[in-house]
């Protein structure tokens, strides 16, 4: 059985690329991921769009595993 850590480390092929795209767009990673998924899900896509959608989906998945801040 694959542990969470193993899944996360093996899933990322290009570390930091999606967060850099989000920063260039002037948004947080999660906000940019939500925007990309809404824009591209269910549409005919180029190879670049498919990669961006996969990166956005992975970012949203990783956000679920991040511990929540307690104030």
PDB file with SEQRES, HELIX, SHEET and CRYST1 records, atoms N, CA, C and O in Angstrom:
SEQRES   1 A   71  UNK UNK UNK UNK UNK UNK UNK UNK UNK UNK UNK UNK UNK          
SEQRES   2 A   71  UNK UNK UNK UNK UNK UNK UNK UNK UNK UNK UNK UNK UNK          
SEQRES   3 A   71  UNK UNK UNK UNK UNK UNK UNK UNK UNK UNK UNK UNK UNK          
SEQRES   4 A   71  UNK UNK UNK UNK UNK UNK UNK UNK UNK UNK UNK UNK UNK          
SEQRES   5 A   71  UNK UNK UNK UNK UNK UNK UNK UNK UNK UNK UNK UNK UNK          
SEQRES   6 A   71  UNK UNK UNK UNK UNK UNK                                      
HELIX    1 AA1 UNK A    4  UNK A   11  1                                   8    
HELIX    2 AA2 UNK A   17  UNK A   24  1                                   8    
HELIX    3 AA3 UNK A   29  UNK A   40  1                                  12    
HELIX    4 AA4 UNK A   47  UNK A   65  1                                  19    
CRYST1    1.000    1.000    1.000  90.00  90.00  90.00 P 1           1          
ATOM      1  N   UNK A   1       0.841  -1.183   0.000  1.00  0.00           N  
ATOM      2  CA  UNK A   1       0.000   0.000   0.000  1.00  0.00           C  
ATOM      3  C   UNK A   1       0.883   1.242   0.000  1.00  0.00           C  
ATOM      4  O   UNK A   1       1.881   1.304   0.717  1.00  0.00           O  
ATOM      5  N   UNK A   2       0.513   2.220  -0.799  1.00  0.00           N  
ATOM      6  CA  UNK A   2       1.287   3.447  -0.914  1.00  0.00           C  
ATOM      7  C   UNK A   2       0.863   4.405   0.192  1.00  0.00           C  
ATOM      8  O   UNK A   2      -0.326   4.653   0.394  1.00  0.00           O  
ATOM      9  N   UNK A   3       1.850   4.940   0.904  1.00  0.00           N  
ATOM     10  CA  UNK A   3       1.563   5.903   1.962  1.00  0.00           C  
ATOM     11  C   UNK A   3       1.325   7.274   1.347  1.00  0.00           C  
ATOM     12  O   UNK A   3       1.684   7.507   0.193  1.00  0.00           O  
ATOM     13  N   UNK A   4       0.714   8.194   2.120  1.00  0.00           N  
ATOM     14  CA  UNK A   4       0.436   9.536   1.637  1.00  0.00           C  
ATOM     15  C   UNK A   4       1.707  10.239   1.182  1.00  0.00           C  
ATOM     16  O   UNK A   4       1.725  10.859   0.119  1.00  0.00           O  
ATOM     17  N   UNK A   5       2.756  10.151   1.966  1.00  0.00           N  
ATOM     18  CA  UNK A   5       4.008  10.817   1.630  1.00  0.00           C  
ATOM     19  C   UNK A   5       4.542  10.315   0.293  1.00  0.00           C  
ATOM     20  O   UNK A   5       4.991  11.103  -0.538  1.00  0.00           O  
ATOM     21  N   UNK A   6       4.492   9.005   0.091  1.00  0.00           N  
ATOM     22  CA  UNK A   6       4.991   8.431  -1.147  1.00  0.00           C  
ATOM     23  C   UNK A   6       4.168   8.923  -2.334  1.00  0.00           C  
ATOM     24  O   UNK A   6       4.721   9.256  -3.382  1.00  0.00           O  
ATOM     25  N   UNK A   7       2.866   8.967  -2.170  1.00  0.00           N  
ATOM     26  CA  UNK A   7       1.993   9.442  -3.234  1.00  0.00           C  
ATOM     27  C   UNK A   7       2.340  10.882  -3.601  1.00  0.00           C  
ATOM     28  O   UNK A   7       2.473  11.213  -4.779  1.00  0.00           O  
ATOM     29  N   UNK A   8       2.483  11.716  -2.611  1.00  0.00           N  
ATOM     30  CA  UNK A   8       2.734  13.131  -2.869  1.00  0.00           C  
ATOM     31  C   UNK A   8       4.087  13.361  -3.528  1.00  0.00           C  
ATOM     32  O   UNK A   8       4.194  14.152  -4.466  1.00  0.00           O  
ATOM     33  N   UNK A   9       5.106  12.689  -3.053  1.00  0.00           N  
ATOM     34  CA  UNK A   9       6.431  12.914  -3.626  1.00  0.00           C  
ATOM     35  C   UNK A   9       6.543  12.359  -5.035  1.00  0.00           C  
ATOM     36  O   UNK A   9       7.288  12.901  -5.851  1.00  0.00           O  
ATOM     37  N   UNK A  10       5.822  11.298  -5.335  1.00  0.00           N  
ATOM     38  CA  UNK A  10       5.883  10.706  -6.668  1.00  0.00           C  
ATOM     39  C   UNK A  10       4.942  11.387  -7.657  1.00  0.00           C  
ATOM     40  O   UNK A  10       5.130  11.246  -8.866  1.00  0.00           O  
ATOM     41  N   UNK A  11       3.947  12.113  -7.190  1.00  0.00           N  
ATOM     42  CA  UNK A  11       2.964  12.722  -8.078  1.00  0.00           C  
ATOM     43  C   UNK A  11       3.477  14.003  -8.724  1.00  0.00           C  
ATOM     44  O   UNK A  11       3.036  14.365  -9.814  1.00  0.00           O  
ATOM     45  N   UNK A  12       4.389  14.681  -8.075  1.00  0.00           N  
ATOM     46  CA  UNK A  12       4.869  15.966  -8.581  1.00  0.00           C  
ATOM     47  C   UNK A  12       6.038  15.737  -9.530  1.00  0.00           C  
ATOM     48  O   UNK A  12       7.097  15.252  -9.130  1.00  0.00           O  
ATOM     49  N   UNK A  13       5.830  16.090 -10.782  1.00  0.00           N  
ATOM     50  CA  UNK A  13       6.879  15.928 -11.791  1.00  0.00           C  
ATOM     51  C   UNK A  13       7.659  17.218 -11.999  1.00  0.00           C  
ATOM     52  O   UNK A  13       8.848  17.182 -12.315  1.00  0.00           O  
ATOM     53  N   UNK A  14       6.997  18.355 -11.825  1.00  0.00           N  
ATOM     54  CA  UNK A  14       7.626  19.657 -12.046  1.00  0.00           C  
ATOM     55  C   UNK A  14       7.346  20.550 -10.838  1.00  0.00           C  
ATOM     56  O   UNK A  14       6.432  21.373 -10.882  1.00  0.00           O  
ATOM     57  N   UNK A  15       8.122  20.399  -9.757  1.00  0.00           N  
ATOM     58  CA  UNK A  15       7.832  21.134  -8.520  1.00  0.00           C  
ATOM     59  C   UNK A  15       7.928  22.645  -8.690  1.00  0.00           C  
ATOM     60  O   UNK A  15       8.873  23.156  -9.290  1.00  0.00           O  
ATOM     61  N   UNK A  16       6.933  23.352  -8.151  1.00  0.00           N  
ATOM     62  CA  UNK A  16       6.947  24.803  -8.123  1.00  0.00           C  
ATOM     63  C   UNK A  16       6.395  25.486  -9.358  1.00  0.00           C  
ATOM     64  O   UNK A  16       6.209  26.703  -9.344  1.00  0.00           O  
ATOM     65  N   UNK A  17       6.129  24.756 -10.417  1.00  0.00           N  
ATOM     66  CA  UNK A  17       5.676  25.366 -11.666  1.00  0.00           C  
ATOM     67  C   UNK A  17       4.263  25.943 -11.513  1.00  0.00           C  
ATOM     68  O   UNK A  17       4.007  27.071 -11.933  1.00  0.00           O  
ATOM     69  N   UNK A  18       3.362  25.185 -10.923  1.00  0.00           N  
ATOM     70  CA  UNK A  18       1.979  25.658 -10.815  1.00  0.00           C  
ATOM     71  C   UNK A  18       1.878  26.852  -9.866  1.00  0.00           C  
ATOM     72  O   UNK A  18       1.137  27.796 -10.141  1.00  0.00           O  
ATOM     73  N   UNK A  19       2.601  26.822  -8.774  1.00  0.00           N  
ATOM     74  CA  UNK A  19       2.547  27.959  -7.847  1.00  0.00           C  
ATOM     75  C   UNK A  19       3.159  29.205  -8.479  1.00  0.00           C  
ATOM     76  O   UNK A  19       2.733  30.320  -8.179  1.00  0.00           O  
ATOM     77  N   UNK A  20       4.154  29.031  -9.349  1.00  0.00           N  
ATOM     78  CA  UNK A  20       4.725  30.171 -10.068  1.00  0.00           C  
ATOM     79  C   UNK A  20       3.708  30.759 -11.048  1.00  0.00           C  
ATOM     80  O   UNK A  20       3.630  31.976 -11.214  1.00  0.00           O  
ATOM     81  N   UNK A  21       2.935  29.894 -11.692  1.00  0.00           N  
ATOM     82  CA  UNK A  21       1.885  30.363 -12.602  1.00  0.00           C  
ATOM     83  C   UNK A  21       0.828  31.146 -11.825  1.00  0.00           C  
ATOM     84  O   UNK A  21       0.351  32.187 -12.278  1.00  0.00           O  
ATOM     85  N   UNK A  22       0.474  30.635 -10.657  1.00  0.00           N  
ATOM     86  CA  UNK A  22      -0.519  31.318  -9.829  1.00  0.00           C  
ATOM     87  C   UNK A  22       0.002  32.672  -9.374  1.00  0.00           C  
ATOM     88  O   UNK A  22      -0.744  33.651  -9.350  1.00  0.00           O  
ATOM     89  N   UNK A  23       1.258  32.729  -9.020  1.00  0.00           N  
ATOM     90  CA  UNK A  23       1.859  33.987  -8.571  1.00  0.00           C  
ATOM     91  C   UNK A  23       1.869  35.006  -9.710  1.00  0.00           C  
ATOM     92  O   UNK A  23       1.588  36.184  -9.490  1.00  0.00           O  
ATOM     93  N   UNK A  24       2.193  34.554 -10.933  1.00  0.00           N  
ATOM     94  CA  UNK A  24       2.172  35.457 -12.090  1.00  0.00           C  
ATOM     95  C   UNK A  24       0.760  35.969 -12.372  1.00  0.00           C  
ATOM     96  O   UNK A  24       0.585  37.088 -12.855  1.00  0.00           O  
ATOM     97  N   UNK A  25      -0.234  35.153 -12.071  1.00  0.00           N  
ATOM     98  CA  UNK A  25      -1.625  35.559 -12.262  1.00  0.00           C  
ATOM     99  C   UNK A  25      -2.105  36.453 -11.127  1.00  0.00           C  
ATOM    100  O   UNK A  25      -3.197  37.018 -11.201  1.00  0.00           O  
ATOM    101  N   UNK A  26      -1.301  36.587 -10.079  1.00  0.00           N  
ATOM    102  CA  UNK A  26      -1.657  37.448  -8.959  1.00  0.00           C  
ATOM    103  C   UNK A  26      -2.662  36.831  -8.012  1.00  0.00           C  
ATOM    104  O   UNK A  26      -3.422  37.548  -7.361  1.00  0.00           O  
ATOM    105  N   UNK A  27      -2.677  35.504  -7.924  1.00  0.00           N  
ATOM    106  CA  UNK A  27      -3.632  34.802  -7.071  1.00  0.00           C  
ATOM    107  C   UNK A  27      -2.910  33.789  -6.204  1.00  0.00           C  
ATOM    108  O   UNK A  27      -1.752  33.448  -6.447  1.00  0.00           O  
ATOM    109  N   UNK A  28      -3.618  33.312  -5.186  1.00  0.00           N  
ATOM    110  CA  UNK A  28      -3.070  32.226  -4.387  1.00  0.00           C  
ATOM    111  C   UNK A  28      -3.160  30.944  -5.208  1.00  0.00           C  
ATOM    112  O   UNK A  28      -3.881  30.875  -6.203  1.00  0.00           O  
ATOM    113  N   UNK A  29      -2.421  29.940  -4.775  1.00  0.00           N  
ATOM    114  CA  UNK A  29      -2.409  28.677  -5.510  1.00  0.00           C  
ATOM    115  C   UNK A  29      -3.795  28.053  -5.548  1.00  0.00           C  
ATOM    116  O   UNK A  29      -4.235  27.582  -6.597  1.00  0.00           O  
ATOM    117  N   UNK A  30      -4.483  28.045  -4.418  1.00  0.00           N  
ATOM    118  CA  UNK A  30      -5.803  27.413  -4.381  1.00  0.00           C  
ATOM    119  C   UNK A  30      -6.832  28.205  -5.188  1.00  0.00           C  
ATOM    120  O   UNK A  30      -7.687  27.605  -5.841  1.00  0.00           O  
ATOM    121  N   UNK A  31      -6.771  29.524  -5.159  1.00  0.00           N  
ATOM    122  CA  UNK A  31      -7.708  30.336  -5.936  1.00  0.00           C  
ATOM    123  C   UNK A  31      -7.471  30.149  -7.431  1.00  0.00           C  
ATOM    124  O   UNK A  31      -8.421  30.060  -8.207  1.00  0.00           O  
ATOM    125  N   UNK A  32      -6.217  30.090  -7.828  1.00  0.00           N  
ATOM    126  CA  UNK A  32      -5.884  29.880  -9.238  1.00  0.00           C  
ATOM    127  C   UNK A  32      -6.303  28.481  -9.685  1.00  0.00           C  
ATOM    128  O   UNK A  32      -6.792  28.304 -10.800  1.00  0.00           O  
ATOM    129  N   UNK A  33      -6.112  27.493  -8.822  1.00  0.00           N  
ATOM    130  CA  UNK A  33      -6.508  26.121  -9.153  1.00  0.00           C  
ATOM    131  C   UNK A  33      -8.014  26.032  -9.365  1.00  0.00           C  
ATOM    132  O   UNK A  33      -8.473  25.378 -10.302  1.00  0.00           O  
ATOM    133  N   UNK A  34      -8.775  26.677  -8.513  1.00  0.00           N  
ATOM    134  CA  UNK A  34     -10.230  26.674  -8.649  1.00  0.00           C  
ATOM    135  C   UNK A  34     -10.650  27.333  -9.954  1.00  0.00           C  
ATOM    136  O   UNK A  34     -11.536  26.833 -10.647  1.00  0.00           O  
ATOM    137  N   UNK A  35     -10.021  28.449 -10.289  1.00  0.00           N  
ATOM    138  CA  UNK A  35     -10.332  29.159 -11.530  1.00  0.00           C  
ATOM    139  C   UNK A  35     -10.020  28.295 -12.759  1.00  0.00           C  
ATOM    140  O   UNK A  35     -10.814  28.236 -13.699  1.00  0.00           O  
ATOM    141  N   UNK A  36      -8.877  27.635 -12.746  1.00  0.00           N  
ATOM    142  CA  UNK A  36      -8.463  26.808 -13.877  1.00  0.00           C  
ATOM    143  C   UNK A  36      -9.413  25.632 -14.056  1.00  0.00           C  
ATOM    144  O   UNK A  36      -9.799  25.314 -15.180  1.00  0.00           O  
ATOM    145  N   UNK A  37      -9.791  24.987 -12.963  1.00  0.00           N  
ATOM    146  CA  UNK A  37     -10.691  23.831 -13.058  1.00  0.00           C  
ATOM    147  C   UNK A  37     -12.044  24.259 -13.615  1.00  0.00           C  
ATOM    148  O   UNK A  37     -12.602  23.571 -14.470  1.00  0.00           O  
ATOM    149  N   UNK A  38     -12.578  25.383 -13.144  1.00  0.00           N  
ATOM    150  CA  UNK A  38     -13.860  25.863 -13.651  1.00  0.00           C  
ATOM    151  C   UNK A  38     -13.775  26.194 -15.137  1.00  0.00           C  
ATOM    152  O   UNK A  38     -14.704  25.923 -15.898  1.00  0.00           O  
ATOM    153  N   UNK A  39     -12.652  26.781 -15.541  1.00  0.00           N  
ATOM    154  CA  UNK A  39     -12.480  27.215 -16.922  1.00  0.00           C  
ATOM    155  C   UNK A  39     -12.290  26.041 -17.890  1.00  0.00           C  
ATOM    156  O   UNK A  39     -12.833  26.062 -18.994  1.00  0.00           O  
ATOM    157  N   UNK A  40     -11.528  25.021 -17.490  1.00  0.00           N  
ATOM    158  CA  UNK A  40     -11.116  23.978 -18.423  1.00  0.00           C  
ATOM    159  C   UNK A  40     -11.856  22.650 -18.300  1.00  0.00           C  
ATOM    160  O   UNK A  40     -11.804  21.840 -19.225  1.00  0.00           O  
ATOM    161  N   UNK A  41     -12.537  22.405 -17.196  1.00  0.00           N  
ATOM    162  CA  UNK A  41     -13.176  21.106 -17.000  1.00  0.00           C  
ATOM    163  C   UNK A  41     -14.290  20.889 -18.024  1.00  0.00           C  
ATOM    164  O   UNK A  41     -15.193  21.714 -18.167  1.00  0.00           O  
ATOM    165  N   UNK A  42     -14.207  19.764 -18.730  1.00  0.00           N  
ATOM    166  CA  UNK A  42     -15.238  19.404 -19.693  1.00  0.00           C  
ATOM    167  C   UNK A  42     -15.106  20.059 -21.050  1.00  0.00           C  
ATOM    168  O   UNK A  42     -15.984  19.886 -21.895  1.00  0.00           O  
ATOM    169  N   UNK A  43     -14.042  20.805 -21.290  1.00  0.00           N  
ATOM    170  CA  UNK A  43     -13.843  21.484 -22.566  1.00  0.00           C  
ATOM    171  C   UNK A  43     -12.822  20.724 -23.408  1.00  0.00           C  
ATOM    172  O   UNK A  43     -12.033  19.941 -22.879  1.00  0.00           O  
ATOM    173  N   UNK A  44     -12.839  20.957 -24.712  1.00  0.00           N  
ATOM    174  CA  UNK A  44     -11.796  20.425 -25.587  1.00  0.00           C  
ATOM    175  C   UNK A  44     -10.534  21.209 -25.305  1.00  0.00           C  
ATOM    176  O   UNK A  44     -10.545  22.439 -25.278  1.00  0.00           O  
ATOM    177  N   UNK A  45      -9.429  20.477 -25.092  1.00  0.00           N  
ATOM    178  CA  UNK A  45      -8.219  21.131 -24.625  1.00  0.00           C  
ATOM    179  C   UNK A  45      -7.017  20.782 -25.483  1.00  0.00           C  
ATOM    180  O   UNK A  45      -6.955  19.717 -26.097  1.00  0.00           O  
ATOM    181  N   UNK A  46      -6.068  21.699 -25.511  1.00  0.00           N  
ATOM    182  CA  UNK A  46      -4.774  21.411 -26.117  1.00  0.00           C  
ATOM    183  C   UNK A  46      -3.942  20.643 -25.094  1.00  0.00           C  
ATOM    184  O   UNK A  46      -4.373  20.456 -23.956  1.00  0.00           O  
ATOM    185  N   UNK A  47      -2.767  20.206 -25.490  1.00  0.00           N  
ATOM    186  CA  UNK A  47      -1.893  19.476 -24.563  1.00  0.00           C  
ATOM    187  C   UNK A  47      -1.502  20.361 -23.386  1.00  0.00           C  
ATOM    188  O   UNK A  47      -1.417  19.880 -22.256  1.00  0.00           O  
ATOM    189  N   UNK A  48      -1.264  21.638 -23.630  1.00  0.00           N  
ATOM    190  CA  UNK A  48      -0.890  22.562 -22.554  1.00  0.00           C  
ATOM    191  C   UNK A  48      -2.044  22.751 -21.575  1.00  0.00           C  
ATOM    192  O   UNK A  48      -1.832  22.818 -20.364  1.00  0.00           O  
ATOM    193  N   UNK A  49      -3.262  22.837 -22.100  1.00  0.00           N  
ATOM    194  CA  UNK A  49      -4.433  22.982 -21.232  1.00  0.00           C  
ATOM    195  C   UNK A  49      -4.648  21.732 -20.383  1.00  0.00           C  
ATOM    196  O   UNK A  49      -5.015  21.829 -19.212  1.00  0.00           O  
ATOM    197  N   UNK A  50      -4.418  20.554 -20.974  1.00  0.00           N  
ATOM    198  CA  UNK A  50      -4.569  19.312 -20.211  1.00  0.00           C  
ATOM    199  C   UNK A  50      -3.567  19.260 -19.069  1.00  0.00           C  
ATOM    200  O   UNK A  50      -3.913  18.852 -17.961  1.00  0.00           O  
ATOM    201  N   UNK A  51      -2.325  19.670 -19.327  1.00  0.00           N  
ATOM    202  CA  UNK A  51      -1.296  19.682 -18.286  1.00  0.00           C  
ATOM    203  C   UNK A  51      -1.673  20.662 -17.178  1.00  0.00           C  
ATOM    204  O   UNK A  51      -1.527  20.347 -15.997  1.00  0.00           O  
ATOM    205  N   UNK A  52      -2.156  21.848 -17.551  1.00  0.00           N  
ATOM    206  CA  UNK A  52      -2.552  22.847 -16.569  1.00  0.00           C  
ATOM    207  C   UNK A  52      -3.712  22.340 -15.712  1.00  0.00           C  
ATOM    208  O   UNK A  52      -3.734  22.555 -14.501  1.00  0.00           O  
ATOM    209  N   UNK A  53      -4.675  21.665 -16.346  1.00  0.00           N  
ATOM    210  CA  UNK A  53      -5.807  21.111 -15.596  1.00  0.00           C  
ATOM    211  C   UNK A  53      -5.344  20.033 -14.620  1.00  0.00           C  
ATOM    212  O   UNK A  53      -5.831  19.972 -13.490  1.00  0.00           O  
ATOM    213  N   UNK A  54      -4.413  19.186 -15.041  1.00  0.00           N  
ATOM    214  CA  UNK A  54      -3.880  18.159 -14.146  1.00  0.00           C  
ATOM    215  C   UNK A  54      -3.143  18.794 -12.978  1.00  0.00           C  
ATOM    216  O   UNK A  54      -3.268  18.332 -11.844  1.00  0.00           O  
ATOM    217  N   UNK A  55      -2.372  19.853 -13.243  1.00  0.00           N  
ATOM    218  CA  UNK A  55      -1.644  20.535 -12.176  1.00  0.00           C  
ATOM    219  C   UNK A  55      -2.625  21.167 -11.187  1.00  0.00           C  
ATOM    220  O   UNK A  55      -2.415  21.107  -9.975  1.00  0.00           O  
ATOM    221  N   UNK A  56      -3.691  21.770 -11.703  1.00  0.00           N  
ATOM    222  CA  UNK A  56      -4.684  22.407 -10.837  1.00  0.00           C  
ATOM    223  C   UNK A  56      -5.403  21.379  -9.973  1.00  0.00           C  
ATOM    224  O   UNK A  56      -5.626  21.605  -8.784  1.00  0.00           O  
ATOM    225  N   UNK A  57      -5.762  20.262 -10.569  1.00  0.00           N  
ATOM    226  CA  UNK A  57      -6.441  19.200  -9.824  1.00  0.00           C  
ATOM    227  C   UNK A  57      -5.533  18.645  -8.739  1.00  0.00           C  
ATOM    228  O   UNK A  57      -5.987  18.375  -7.627  1.00  0.00           O  
ATOM    229  N   UNK A  58      -4.259  18.473  -9.051  1.00  0.00           N  
ATOM    230  CA  UNK A  58      -3.308  17.979  -8.061  1.00  0.00           C  
ATOM    231  C   UNK A  58      -3.121  18.984  -6.930  1.00  0.00           C  
ATOM    232  O   UNK A  58      -3.008  18.592  -5.768  1.00  0.00           O  
ATOM    233  N   UNK A  59      -3.087  20.264  -7.251  1.00  0.00           N  
ATOM    234  CA  UNK A  59      -2.953  21.299  -6.223  1.00  0.00           C  
ATOM    235  C   UNK A  59      -4.153  21.278  -5.272  1.00  0.00           C  
ATOM    236  O   UNK A  59      -3.996  21.423  -4.060  1.00  0.00           O  
ATOM    237  N   UNK A  60      -5.348  21.095  -5.831  1.00  0.00           N  
ATOM    238  CA  UNK A  60      -6.539  21.024  -4.987  1.00  0.00           C  
ATOM    239  C   UNK A  60      -6.519  19.770  -4.114  1.00  0.00           C  
ATOM    240  O   UNK A  60      -6.958  19.810  -2.964  1.00  0.00           O  
ATOM    241  N   UNK A  61      -6.020  18.672  -4.644  1.00  0.00           N  
ATOM    242  CA  UNK A  61      -5.916  17.434  -3.871  1.00  0.00           C  
ATOM    243  C   UNK A  61      -4.917  17.597  -2.735  1.00  0.00           C  
ATOM    244  O   UNK A  61      -5.183  17.174  -1.610  1.00  0.00           O  
ATOM    245  N   UNK A  62      -3.779  18.204  -3.018  1.00  0.00           N  
ATOM    246  CA  UNK A  62      -2.765  18.401  -1.983  1.00  0.00           C  
ATOM    247  C   UNK A  62      -3.263  19.333  -0.884  1.00  0.00           C  
ATOM    248  O   UNK A  62      -2.875  19.184   0.275  1.00  0.00           O  
ATOM    249  N   UNK A  63      -4.109  20.284  -1.231  1.00  0.00           N  
ATOM    250  CA  UNK A  63      -4.639  21.214  -0.224  1.00  0.00           C  
ATOM    251  C   UNK A  63      -5.472  20.474   0.816  1.00  0.00           C  
ATOM    252  O   UNK A  63      -5.565  20.917   1.961  1.00  0.00           O  
ATOM    253  N   UNK A  64      -6.076  19.358   0.433  1.00  0.00           N  
ATOM    254  CA  UNK A  64      -6.871  18.576   1.371  1.00  0.00           C  
ATOM    255  C   UNK A  64      -5.993  17.903   2.429  1.00  0.00           C  
ATOM    256  O   UNK A  64      -6.443  17.664   3.549  1.00  0.00           O  
ATOM    257  N   UNK A  65      -4.748  17.601   2.076  1.00  0.00           N  
ATOM    258  CA  UNK A  65      -3.849  16.893   2.989  1.00  0.00           C  
ATOM    259  C   UNK A  65      -3.054  17.834   3.890  1.00  0.00           C  
ATOM    260  O   UNK A  65      -2.431  17.394   4.856  1.00  0.00           O  
ATOM    261  N   UNK A  66      -3.076  19.120   3.575  1.00  0.00           N  
ATOM    262  CA  UNK A  66      -2.343  20.099   4.372  1.00  0.00           C  
ATOM    263  C   UNK A  66      -3.065  20.314   5.689  1.00  0.00           C  
ATOM    264  O   UNK A  66      -4.283  20.491   5.688  1.00  0.00           O  
ATOM    265  N   UNK A  67      -2.360  20.307   6.812  1.00  0.00           N  
ATOM    266  CA  UNK A  67      -3.026  20.530   8.088  1.00  0.00           C  
ATOM    267  C   UNK A  67      -3.603  21.934   8.168  1.00  0.00           C  
ATOM    268  O   UNK A  67      -3.002  22.893   7.685  1.00  0.00           O  
ATOM    269  N   UNK A  68      -4.754  22.044   8.772  1.00  0.00           N  
ATOM    270  CA  UNK A  68      -5.420  23.332   8.914  1.00  0.00           C  
ATOM    271  C   UNK A  68      -4.762  24.134  10.020  1.00  0.00           C  
ATOM    272  O   UNK A  68      -4.295  23.576  11.013  1.00  0.00           O  
ATOM    273  N   UNK A  69      -4.727  25.466   9.839  1.00  0.00           N  
ATOM    274  CA  UNK A  69      -4.160  26.335  10.862  1.00  0.00           C  
ATOM    275  C   UNK A  69      -5.173  26.481  11.989  1.00  0.00           C  
ATOM    276  O   UNK A  69      -6.373  26.618  11.752  1.00  0.00           O  
ATOM    277  N   UNK A  70      -4.672  26.451  13.208  1.00  0.00           N  
ATOM    278  CA  UNK A  70      -5.538  26.620  14.375  1.00  0.00           C  
ATOM    279  C   UNK A  70      -5.159  27.927  15.043  1.00  0.00           C  
ATOM    280  O   UNK A  70      -3.997  28.163  15.373  1.00  0.00           O  
ATOM    281  N   UNK A  71      -6.158  28.768  15.235  1.00  0.00           N  
ATOM    282  CA  UNK A  71      -5.910  30.071  15.864  1.00  0.00           C  
ATOM    283  C   UNK A  71      -6.484  30.115  17.236  1.00  0.00           C  
ATOM    284  O   UNK A  71      -6.373  31.133  17.920  1.00  0.00           O  
TER     285      UNK A  71                                                      
END                                                                             
